[in-house]
Amino acid sequence: MANGKDEGSRHARWAHLRFSIIGPLLAAPPKHGELAEELKRLARKPWRHPITSAPVQFGFSTLERWLYAARGERTDPVAVLRRRVRKDSGQQRRLVGEQRDALCAQYQQHRGWSYQLHADNLASLCARDKTLGPAPSYATVRRFMKAHGLVRVRVKKAGTPGAERAQVRLDTREVRSYEAEYVNGLWHSDFHDARRQIVLPDGSLVTPHLLGVLDDHSRLCCHVQWYLDESAESFVHGLCQALQKRGLCRTLLTDNGGAMRAAETVAGCRRLGIITDNTLPYSPYQNAKQENFWAQVEGRLMAMLEGVRDLTLAMLNEATQAWVEMEYNRKLHSEIGVEPVRRFLDGKSVTRLCPGSEELRLCFMAETSRSQRHSDGTISLEGIRFELPSRYRHLDRVTVRYAQWDLSHVVLVDERTDAILCRIYPLDKARNADGQRRSLEAIAQTDAAVAATAAPVGEAGIAPLLQQLLAEYAATGLPPAYLPKNDHSDDGGSET
């Protein structure tokens, strides 16, 4: 009936074997006075052990106890035949209270130790302090630690406050697997340092950095590319390619690297309606899908490049693109049970159309305000002065958008509507030295009409306000409050 290969727990196997033995006696009860003979017959018969499959026999009293236990249970006669759990199950009788306290304190101080190292150090404590009693065996220590969740934990930089907070969070919070419900609902993105170096044209060896962007629902690799650094420029360069390949995502999950927290990255995602989220410090398990992808990169892609001695960045990128598109994205994924590209195409999607390259470039720019120097109509940006068009000469402060790695493309924007007004350029003093100057542009559309109807300078006469004051003063009837002094009379008379 039962053997070591049957499904179910050990206790369930024993229950099924016992019921198979005494079950026929319940289905067809023997006649009065014949029960003892039936039990003796069953006691002489060999049976297969439910765990080892070896021949085994059971005594008369044992079979009798099973029969009366099953006969007295009306709802589930198999359940009462299960092997009983020991009352001291889960308890280590050879591990006394003082030893448990010492072992727990030792674990709190050294979470990265193995079970064997904990057992050896506890034995040393017991040998030094006789009040602790004889040292428990390794099996006892291991069984106790596993039963109480005292498992080995590896935390990088264990002495930093951030690592300590991460450890406390890991000890007090559950860790659960998750998956986005929709395609392009959540993307993962991170950098990975290669385990080998590449050669540059100048002969130097450097370690390349791989940027990967994965879709959480389908596990599709949206884009992957090797770079020589982990800068914000490289991150934006790769992210924009992923957006143009697969469409706009809804949420982007990254770590707390400087490239991911750069002003250009945050501003670009905000303008595109992409929610940015970061994993908690020292918690790489929150981005486990990305870590699993790195393992495949090293285990398959980089392993196939071991024979290439002079590996260049161009060759590495070309090989990576071929491997991702032709193998990884089209290979059956063990976790989801289908190819990533197939799940990406067939799954429920929240994808949005991606704008063009120029619009993406304008999106991934930092935005700041600067004071205009009215003497020459310039602003200072990253230590460089930029000229503003004369039609904006009346503004005290202006808002500009730029990327730190490309100051050749700086635009002026309207801070109220976020509309792009124009592009501005660095100040060219050598060109301005030729003495030629453009005419001032109109600040508003009404400037031209005002200039056309304005009176020539010097012919405007007395201003309206002064005319009003003179009329009001004359209406008082008072003489002018001053004594005139004339050196010459109006009629040309002699001096008096």
RODO-2510 file (C-alpha; in nm, 4 decimals, decimal comma):
residues 496
     n   res          X          Y          Z
     1     m     0,0000     0,0000     0,0000
     2     a     0,2403     0,2653     0,1212
     3     n     0,6088     0,3045     0,0543
     4     g     0,8830     0,5619     0,0850
     5     k     0,7890     0,7216    -0,2486
     6     d     0,4240     0,7928    -0,1633
     7     e     0,3174     1,1513    -0,1219
     8     g     0,2194     1,2917     0,2164
     9     s     0,3840     1,3251     0,5543
    10     r     0,5214     1,0395     0,7621
    11     h     0,2251     1,0582     0,9964
    12     a    -0,0216     1,0375     0,7054
    13     r     0,1557     0,7349     0,5606
    14     w     0,1324     0,5509     0,8904
    15     a    -0,2369     0,6309     0,9158
    16     h    -0,3059     0,4995     0,5653
    17     l    -0,1141     0,1777     0,6353
    18     r    -0,2989     0,1125     0,9615
    19     f    -0,6368     0,1769     0,8034
    20     s    -0,5534    -0,0536     0,5119
    21     i    -0,4886    -0,3313     0,7669
    22     i    -0,7960    -0,2981     0,9873
    23     g    -1,0243    -0,1345     0,7286
    24     p    -1,1598    -0,4678     0,5954
    25     l    -1,2649    -0,5587     0,9498
    26     l    -1,4749    -0,2412     0,9589
    27     a    -1,6233    -0,2972     0,6126
    28     a    -1,7110    -0,6643     0,6800
    29     p    -1,7128    -0,7262     1,0562
    30     p    -1,6347    -1,0908     1,1481
    31     k    -1,8989    -1,3054     1,3167
    32     h    -1,9306    -1,3243     1,6907
    33     g    -1,6319    -1,5044     1,8369
    34     e    -1,4182    -1,4855     1,5190
    35     l    -1,2579    -1,1410     1,5748
    36     a    -0,9649    -1,2780     1,7731
    37     e    -0,8767    -1,5249     1,4993
    38     e    -0,8849    -1,2494     1,2337
    39     l    -0,6530    -1,0301     1,4396
    40     k    -0,4119    -1,3216     1,4921
    41     r    -0,4127    -1,3865     1,1176
    42     l    -0,3322    -1,0197     1,0461
    43     a    -0,0561    -1,0274     1,3115
    44     r     0,1165    -1,3172     1,1320
    45     k     0,1010    -1,1423     0,7948
    46     p     0,3985    -0,9241     0,6838
    47     w     0,3374    -0,5672     0,5736
    48     r     0,5490    -0,3016     0,3988
    49     h     0,6908    -0,0314     0,6211
    50     p     0,5395     0,3072     0,5125
    51     i     0,8771     0,4833     0,5194
    52     t     1,1474     0,2246     0,4402
    53     s     0,9299    -0,0279     0,2504
    54     a     1,0928    -0,3084     0,4543
    55     p     0,8772    -0,6028     0,5734
    56     v     0,7196    -0,5407     0,9117
    57     q     0,4678    -0,7171     1,1395
    58     f     0,2379    -0,5836     1,4118
    59     g     0,1281    -0,7506     1,7342
    60     f    -0,2191    -0,8671     1,8284
    61     s    -0,2705    -0,5988     2,0925
    62     t    -0,1546    -0,3260     1,8531
    63     l    -0,4014    -0,4301     1,5868
    64     e    -0,6766    -0,4540     1,8453
    65     r    -0,6036    -0,1007     1,9669
    66     w    -0,6181     0,0334     1,6097
    67     l    -0,9481    -0,1433     1,5432
    68     y    -1,1277    -0,0095     1,8480
    69     a    -0,9888     0,3432     1,7884
    70     a    -1,1167     0,3487     1,4286
    71     r    -1,4486     0,1874     1,5237
    72     g    -1,5159     0,4574     1,7817
    73     e    -1,4590     0,7419     1,5303
    74     r    -1,7532     0,8020     1,2984
    75     t    -1,6372     1,1030     1,0950
    76     d    -1,2702     1,0366     1,0117
    77     p    -1,1413     0,6943     1,1166
    78     v    -0,8116     0,7520     0,9327
    79     a    -0,7228     1,0613     1,1361
    80     v    -0,7344     0,8741     1,4688
    81     l    -0,4783     0,6252     1,3314
    82     r    -0,2134     0,8905     1,2742
    83     r     0,0973     0,8688     1,4879
    84     r     0,0759     1,0934     1,7894
    85     v     0,3033     1,3928     1,8198
    86     r     0,5349     1,3712     2,1169
    87     k     0,4504     1,6030     2,4018
    88     d     0,8085     1,7254     2,4137
    89     s     0,8254     1,7819     2,0366
    90     g     1,0186     2,0997     1,9531
    91     q     1,1869     2,1053     2,2931
    92     q     1,5559     2,0422     2,3495
    93     r     1,5797     1,8624     2,6800
    94     r     1,9577     1,8596     2,6678
    95     l     1,9746     2,2361     2,6175
    96     v     1,9128     2,3876     2,9611
    97     g     1,7879     2,7406     3,0233
    98     e     2,1282     2,8978     3,0883
    99     q     2,2666     2,7467     2,7693
   100     r     1,9710     2,8738     2,5682
   101     d     2,0228     3,2259     2,6996
   102     a     2,3933     3,2103     2,6196
   103     l     2,3239     3,0773     2,2698
   104     c     2,0618     3,3478     2,1985
   105     a     2,2943     3,6215     2,3219
   106     q     2,5730     3,4792     2,1106
   107     y     2,3472     3,4823     1,8033
   108     q     2,2445     3,8440     1,8573
   109     q     2,6102     3,9465     1,8536
   110     h     2,7166     3,7224     1,5640
   111     r     2,4312     3,6656     1,3192
   112     g     2,6697     3,5691     1,0413
   113     w     2,8130     3,2654     1,2204
   114     s     2,7345     2,9146     1,1001
   115     y     2,5587     2,6552     1,3174
   116     q     2,8876     2,4754     1,3676
   117     l     3,0641     2,7899     1,4834
   118     h     2,7844     2,8649     1,7309
   119     a     2,8030     2,5081     1,8650
   120     d     3,1823     2,5230     1,9030
   121     n     3,1721     2,8563     2,0862
   122     l     2,8907     2,7373     2,3132
   123     a     3,0987     2,4305     2,3983
   124     s     3,3873     2,6601     2,4862
   125     l     3,1602     2,8616     2,7171
   126     c     3,0375     2,5449     2,8873
   127     a     3,3953     2,4266     2,9393
   128     r     3,4902     2,7586     3,0972
   129     d     3,1757     2,7950     3,3086
   130     k     3,0856     2,4665     3,4758
   131     t     2,7497     2,6040     3,5939
   132     l     2,6213     2,5851     3,2356
   133     g     2,6404     2,2079     3,2428
   134     p     2,7723     1,9725     2,9749
   135     a     2,7950     2,1133     2,6238
   136     p     2,5107     2,0130     2,3903
   137     s     2,5841     1,8393     2,0623
   138     y     2,5962     2,0117     1,7264
   139     a     2,2672     1,8474     1,6247
   140     t     2,0958     1,9816     1,9368
   141     v     2,2255     2,3354     1,8773
   142     r     2,1293     2,3272     1,5098
   143     r     1,7825     2,1897     1,5834
   144     f     1,7193     2,4558     1,8485
   145     m     1,8371     2,7433     1,6291
   146     k     1,6306     2,6328     1,3301
   147     a     1,3204     2,5866     1,5444
   148     h     1,3512     2,9412     1,6810
   149     g     1,4386     3,1151     1,3540
   150     l     1,8013     3,1826     1,4487
   151     v     1,9235     3,1459     1,0914
   152     r     2,2460     3,2742     0,9441
   153     v     2,2189     3,6297     0,8084
   154     r     2,4782     3,8108     0,5986
   155     v     2,4610     4,1938     0,6104
   156     k     2,7172     4,4128     0,4340
   157     k     2,8802     4,6918     0,6328
   158     a     2,7278     4,5631     0,9528
   159     g     2,8669     4,8525     1,1544
   160     t     2,6815     5,1345     0,9765
   161     p     2,3539     5,2783     1,1109
   162     g     2,1781     5,2089     0,7799
   163     a     2,2762     4,8419     0,7918
   164     e     2,1553     4,8143     1,1497
   165     r     1,8164     4,9629     1,0593
   166     a     1,7912     4,7280     0,7631
   167     q     1,8657     4,4314     0,9878
   168     v     1,5995     4,5358     1,2392
   169     r     1,3472     4,5749     0,9567
   170     l     1,4362     4,2312     0,8213
   171     d     1,3929     4,0769     1,1662
   172     t     1,0546     4,2383     1,2343
   173     r     0,8920     4,2496     0,8896
   174     e     0,7836     3,9756     0,6527
   175     v     0,9580     3,9202     0,3199
   176     r     0,7137     3,8297     0,0427
   177     s     0,7460     3,7739    -0,3310
   178     y     0,5462     4,0112    -0,5502
   179     e     0,4591     4,0657    -0,9149
   180     a     0,2994     4,3567    -1,1012
   181     e    -0,0381     4,2697    -1,2515
   182     y     0,0106     4,4579    -1,5790
   183     v     0,2782     4,4764    -1,8463
   184     n     0,4829     4,7969    -1,8073
   185     g     0,3180     4,8566    -1,4734
   186     l     0,6538     4,8261    -1,2946
   187     w     1,0104     4,8332    -1,4225
   188     h     1,3291     4,7405    -1,2391
   189     s     1,6546     4,9160    -1,3231
   190     d     2,0029     4,8881    -1,1774
   191     f     2,3747     4,8810    -1,2577
   192     h     2,5921     4,5700    -1,2347
   193     d     2,9718     4,5563    -1,2203
   194     a     3,1246     4,2952    -1,4510
   195     r     3,3519     4,0281    -1,3069
   196     r     3,6116     4,0867    -1,5764
   197     q     3,7744     4,3860    -1,7397
   198     i     3,7690     4,5121    -2,0958
   199     v     4,0423     4,6816    -2,2954
   200     l     4,0096     5,0401    -2,4193
   201     p     4,1642     5,1810    -2,7384
   202     d     4,4467     5,3350    -2,5331
   203     g     4,5372     4,9927    -2,3945
   204     s     4,4048     5,0466    -2,0422
   205     l     4,1856     4,7931    -1,8639
   206     v     3,8633     4,9011    -1,6968
   207     t     3,5660     4,7298    -1,5359
   208     p     3,2449     4,7930    -1,7367
   209     h     2,9065     4,8568    -1,5771
   210     l     2,5911     4,6958    -1,7123
   211     l     2,2631     4,8868    -1,7027
   212     g     1,9583     4,6629    -1,7185
   213     v     1,5887     4,7510    -1,7348
   214     l     1,3411     4,4680    -1,6673
   215     d     0,9624     4,4537    -1,6808
   216     d     0,8315     4,3054    -1,3570
   217     h     0,5249     4,1246    -1,4951
   218     s     0,6801     3,9598    -1,8010
   219     r     1,0483     3,9527    -1,6878
   220     l     1,1289     4,0952    -2,0318
   221     c     1,4614     4,2742    -2,0608
   222     c     1,3521     4,6109    -2,2022
   223     h     1,7078     4,7288    -2,2610
   224     v     2,0577     4,6363    -2,1500
   225     q     2,3861     4,8129    -2,2259
   226     w     2,7409     4,8297    -2,0918
   227     y     2,8941     5,1651    -1,9928
   228     l     3,2250     5,2847    -1,8567
   229     d     3,0619     5,4593    -1,5592
   230     e     2,7452     5,4678    -1,3492
   231     s     2,6659     5,8340    -1,4110
   232     a     2,3272     5,9950    -1,4551
   233     e     2,4109     6,0534    -1,8216
   234     s     2,4588     5,6794    -1,8786
   235     f     2,1444     5,5927    -1,6853
   236     v     1,9288     5,8399    -1,8800
   237     h     2,0870     5,7245    -2,2064
   238     g     1,9899     5,3632    -2,1405
   239     l     1,6495     5,4395    -1,9893
   240     c     1,5444     5,6472    -2,2896
   241     q     1,6291     5,3554    -2,5198
   242     a     1,4177     5,1219    -2,3066
   243     l     1,1257     5,3666    -2,3217
   244     q     1,1520     5,3965    -2,6986
   245     k     1,1721     5,0190    -2,7416
   246     r     0,8894     4,9094    -2,5113
   247     g     0,6794     5,2228    -2,4430
   248     l     0,6330     5,4318    -2,1303
   249     c     0,6088     5,2420    -1,8030
   250     r     0,4061     5,3479    -1,5012
   251     t     0,6510     5,2909    -1,2136
   252     l     1,0300     5,2671    -1,2034
   253     l     1,1972     5,0872    -0,9107
   254     t     1,5685     5,1534    -0,8567
   255     d     1,8176     5,1562    -0,5747
   256     n     1,9473     5,4732    -0,4068
   257     g     2,2398     5,5318    -0,6420
   258     g     2,3392     5,8834    -0,7389
   259     a     2,2403     5,8314    -1,1029
   260     m     1,8877     5,7311    -1,0011
   261     r     1,8466     6,0252    -0,7626
   262     a     1,9927     6,2855    -1,0005
   263     a     1,7785     6,5901    -1,0718
   264     e     1,7680     6,5104    -1,4434
   265     t     1,6397     6,1565    -1,3815
   266     v     1,3762     6,2599    -1,1294
   267     a     1,2556     6,5522    -1,3421
   268     g     1,2365     6,3407    -1,6590
   269     c     1,0283     6,0685    -1,4938
   270     r     0,7985     6,3301    -1,3425
   271     r     0,7360     6,4983    -1,6784
   272     l     0,6638     6,1612    -1,8395
   273     g     0,4225     6,0594    -1,5647
   274     i     0,6469     5,7792    -1,4334
   275     i     0,6357     5,7155    -1,0591
   276     t     0,9867     5,6700    -0,9176
   277     d     1,0416     5,4432    -0,6193
   278     n     1,3594     5,3322    -0,4442
   279     t     1,4497     5,0156    -0,2609
   280     l     1,5364     5,0498     0,1045
   281     p     1,9093     5,0764     0,1884
   282     y     2,0925     4,7443     0,2396
   283     s     1,7865     4,5528     0,1169
   284     p     1,8818     4,3974    -0,2190
   285     y     1,6138     4,1301    -0,1788
   286     q     1,3527     4,3924    -0,2731
   287     n     1,4991     4,3921    -0,6240
   288     a     1,5525     4,0164    -0,6436
   289     k     1,4359     3,9878    -1,0048
   290     q     1,7215     4,2164    -1,1088
   291     e     1,9715     4,0189    -0,9022
   292     n     1,8536     3,6965    -1,0661
   293     f     1,9090     3,8533    -1,4075
   294     w     2,2677     3,9465    -1,3154
   295     a     2,3333     3,5846    -1,2231
   296     q     2,2229     3,4737    -1,5699
   297     v     2,4387     3,7418    -1,7317
   298     e     2,7483     3,6168    -1,5512
   299     g     2,6599     3,2476    -1,5689
   300     r     2,5761     3,2321    -1,9394
   301     l     2,6733     3,5450    -2,1333
   302     m     3,0063     3,6232    -1,9672
   303     a     3,0917     3,2538    -1,9476
   304     m     3,0648     3,2289    -2,3270
   305     l     3,3075     3,5217    -2,3608
   306     e     3,5817     3,3641    -2,1490
   307     g     3,7775     3,2705    -2,4610
   308     v     3,7904     3,6317    -2,5844
   309     r     4,1145     3,7753    -2,4567
   310     d     4,0937     4,1333    -2,5861
   311     l     3,7295     4,2059    -2,5097
   312     t     3,6232     4,5581    -2,6123
   313     l     3,3194     4,7602    -2,5124
   314     a     3,1711     4,7446    -2,8622
   315     m     3,2131     4,3671    -2,8836
   316     l     3,0658     4,3221    -2,5348
   317     n     2,7606     4,5325    -2,6142
   318     e     2,7001     4,3544    -2,9444
   319     a     2,7204     4,0125    -2,7795
   320     t     2,4940     4,1247    -2,4956
   321     q     2,2237     4,2516    -2,7292
   322     a     2,2282     3,9244    -2,9245
   323     w     2,2080     3,7134    -2,6092
   324     v     1,9226     3,9145    -2,4579
   325     e     1,7060     3,9331    -2,7690
   326     m     1,7708     3,5846    -2,9068
   327     e     1,7971     3,3766    -2,5886
   328     y     1,6858     3,5417    -2,2650
   329     n     1,3699     3,7115    -2,3941
   330     r     1,2694     3,4032    -2,5969
   331     k     1,3636     3,1292    -2,3519
   332     l     1,1060     2,9600    -2,1271
   333     h     1,1153     3,1314    -1,7882
   334     s     1,0911     2,8820    -1,5017
   335     e     0,9111     3,1254    -1,2712
   336     i     0,6313     3,2352    -1,5064
   337     g     0,6180     2,9209    -1,7222
   338     v     0,6323     3,1079    -2,0542
   339     e     0,8754     3,3109    -2,2623
   340     p     0,9165     3,6723    -2,1412
   341     v     0,8481     3,8181    -2,4858
   342     r     0,5281     3,6124    -2,5173
   343     r     0,4017     3,7234    -2,1776
   344     f     0,4906     4,0826    -2,2613
   345     l     0,2814     4,0683    -2,5792
   346     d    -0,0124     3,8706    -2,4406
   347     g    -0,0427     4,0180    -2,0913
   348     k    -0,2720     4,2993    -1,9777
   349     s    -0,0880     4,6214    -2,0516
   350     v    -0,0822     4,9773    -1,9211
   351     t     0,1712     5,0898    -2,1821
   352     r     0,1697     5,4455    -2,3170
   353     l     0,3232     5,5754    -2,6347
   354     c     0,6742     5,7093    -2,5973
   355     p     0,7569     6,0554    -2,7347
   356     g     1,0363     6,1190    -2,9813
   357     s     1,4061     6,1486    -2,9078
   358     e     1,4106     6,5295    -2,8957
   359     e     1,1163     6,5444    -2,6554
   360     l     1,2774     6,2829    -2,4331
   361     r     1,5936     6,4902    -2,4321
   362     l     1,4013     6,7934    -2,3150
   363     c     1,2259     6,5898    -2,0466
   364     f     1,5410     6,4554    -1,8803
   365     m     1,6779     6,7964    -1,7846
   366     a     1,7126     6,9640    -1,4485
   367     e     1,5192     7,2853    -1,3973
   368     t     1,6451     7,5870    -1,2048
   369     s     1,6040     7,9653    -1,1884
   370     r     1,8725     8,2304    -1,2306
   371     s     1,8936     8,6077    -1,1846
   372     q     1,9461     8,8064    -1,5036
   373     r     2,2287     9,0568    -1,5195
   374     h     2,0521     9,3479    -1,6889
   375     s     2,3757     9,5197    -1,7934
   376     d     2,4385     9,2647    -2,0680
   377     g     2,1345     9,0329    -2,0500
   378     t     2,3135     8,7187    -1,9328
   379     i     2,2779     8,4509    -1,6654
   380     s     2,5375     8,2238    -1,5037
   381     l     2,4945     7,8458    -1,5258
   382     e     2,7545     7,5966    -1,4001
   383     g     3,0177     7,8713    -1,4182
   384     i     2,9314     7,9648    -1,7781
   385     r     2,7452     8,2786    -1,8851
   386     f     2,4545     8,2432    -2,1287
   387     e     2,2920     8,5182    -2,3366
   388     l     1,9181     8,5804    -2,3169
   389     p     1,7179     8,7181    -2,6122
   390     s     1,6492     9,0901    -2,5714
   391     r     1,2728     9,0348    -2,5597
   392     y     1,3231     8,8896    -2,2104
   393     r     1,5364     9,1788    -2,0852
   394     h     1,2615     9,2945    -1,8476
   395     l     1,2696     8,9736    -1,6383
   396     d     1,4640     8,9744    -1,3132
   397     r     1,4701     8,5941    -1,2798
   398     v     1,4323     8,3339    -1,5514
   399     t     1,3787     7,9567    -1,5422
   400     v     1,6056     7,7337    -1,7489
   401     r     1,6249     7,3609    -1,8155
   402     y     1,9518     7,1763    -1,8818
   403     a     2,1492     6,8558    -1,8277
   404     q     2,4803     6,8840    -1,6450
   405     w     2,6560     6,6634    -1,8985
   406     d     2,5405     6,8677    -2,2003
   407     l     2,5514     7,2455    -2,1552
   408     s     2,5356     7,2923    -2,5319
   409     h     2,1592     7,2447    -2,5134
   410     v     1,9975     7,4820    -2,2617
   411     v     1,6394     7,6031    -2,2978
   412     l     1,4400     7,8848    -2,1415
   413     v     1,1008     7,7822    -2,0029
   414     d     0,7928     7,9546    -1,8663
   415     e     0,7732     7,8612    -1,4999
   416     r     0,3940     7,9087    -1,4951
   417     t     0,3073     7,6749    -1,7826
   418     d     0,6349     7,4764    -1,8145
   419     a     0,6317     7,5642    -2,1854
   420     i     0,9650     7,5888    -2,3650
   421     l     1,0233     7,9473    -2,4841
   422     c     1,3523     7,9280    -2,6706
   423     r     1,7021     7,7883    -2,6670
   424     i     1,9854     7,9968    -2,5230
   425     y     2,3564     7,9811    -2,6026
   426     p     2,6821     8,0551    -2,4186
   427     l     2,8196     8,4084    -2,4280
   428     d     3,0651     8,4577    -2,7159
   429     k     3,2793     8,7556    -2,6163
   430     a     3,5068     8,7288    -2,9192
   431     r     3,2150     8,7557    -3,1586
   432     n     3,0629     9,0440    -2,9651
   433     a     3,3872     9,2351    -3,0033
   434     d     3,3080     9,3172    -3,3670
   435     g     3,0876     9,6044    -3,2482
   436     q     2,7749     9,4984    -3,4358
   437     r     2,4568     9,4954    -3,2286
   438     r     2,1044     9,3823    -3,3072
   439     s     1,8079     9,6080    -3,2523
   440     l     1,6121     9,5458    -2,9350
   441     e     1,3228     9,3081    -2,9838
   442     a     0,9729     9,4054    -2,8741
   443     i     0,8942     9,2872    -2,5234
   444     a     0,5227     9,2491    -2,6102
   445     q     0,3041     9,2752    -2,9189
   446     t     0,1882     9,6249    -2,8194
   447     d     0,5419     9,7631    -2,8129
   448     a     0,5453     9,8329    -3,1859
   449     a     0,2151    10,0263    -3,1715
   450     v     0,3353    10,2305    -2,8751
   451     a     0,6554    10,3197    -3,0523
   452     a     0,4665    10,4315    -3,3684
   453     t     0,2318    10,6747    -3,1874
   454     a     0,4834    10,8146    -2,9444
   455     a     0,5749    11,1840    -2,9792
   456     p     0,9328    11,2710    -3,0696
   457     v     1,1615    11,3436    -2,7801
   458     g     1,1538    11,7157    -2,6885
   459     e     0,8125    11,7929    -2,8418
   460     a     0,5869    11,6416    -2,5789
   461     g     0,5477    11,9713    -2,3859
   462     i     0,4459    11,9909    -2,0220
   463     a     0,3434    11,6630    -1,8688
   464     p    -0,0294    11,6206    -1,7848
   465     l     0,0263    11,6041    -1,4119
   466     l     0,2236    11,9264    -1,4054
   467     q    -0,0437    12,0966    -1,6162
   468     q    -0,3005    11,9858    -1,3589
   469     l    -0,0950    12,1258    -1,0712
   470     l    -0,0475    12,4608    -1,2475
   471     a    -0,4214    12,4917    -1,3081
   472     e    -0,5073    12,4120    -0,9491
   473     y    -0,2499    12,6579    -0,8208
   474     a    -0,3823    12,9360    -1,0466
   475     a    -0,7371    12,8687    -0,9281
   476     t    -0,6376    12,9588    -0,5731
   477     g    -0,5911    13,3251    -0,6807
   478     l    -0,2671    13,3547    -0,4911
   479     p     0,0371    13,5111    -0,6500
   480     p     0,3383    13,2911    -0,7082
   481     a     0,5191    13,2366    -0,3792
   482     y     0,8542    13,3679    -0,4925
   483     l     1,0199    13,7085    -0,5723
   484     p     1,1481    13,7291    -0,9273
   485     k     1,4901    13,8803    -0,9797
   486     n     1,5603    14,0285    -1,3236
   487     d     1,9052    14,1602    -1,4102
   488     h     1,7635    14,3289    -1,7249
   489     s     1,4202    14,4802    -1,7785
   490     d     1,1965    14,3362    -2,0486
   491     d     1,1751    14,6729    -2,2304
   492     g     1,5495    14,7114    -2,2508
   493     g     1,5554    14,9961    -1,9877
   494     s     1,8615    15,0834    -1,7882
   495     e     1,9496    14,9008    -1,4742
   496     t     1,7721    15,0351    -1,1636
***
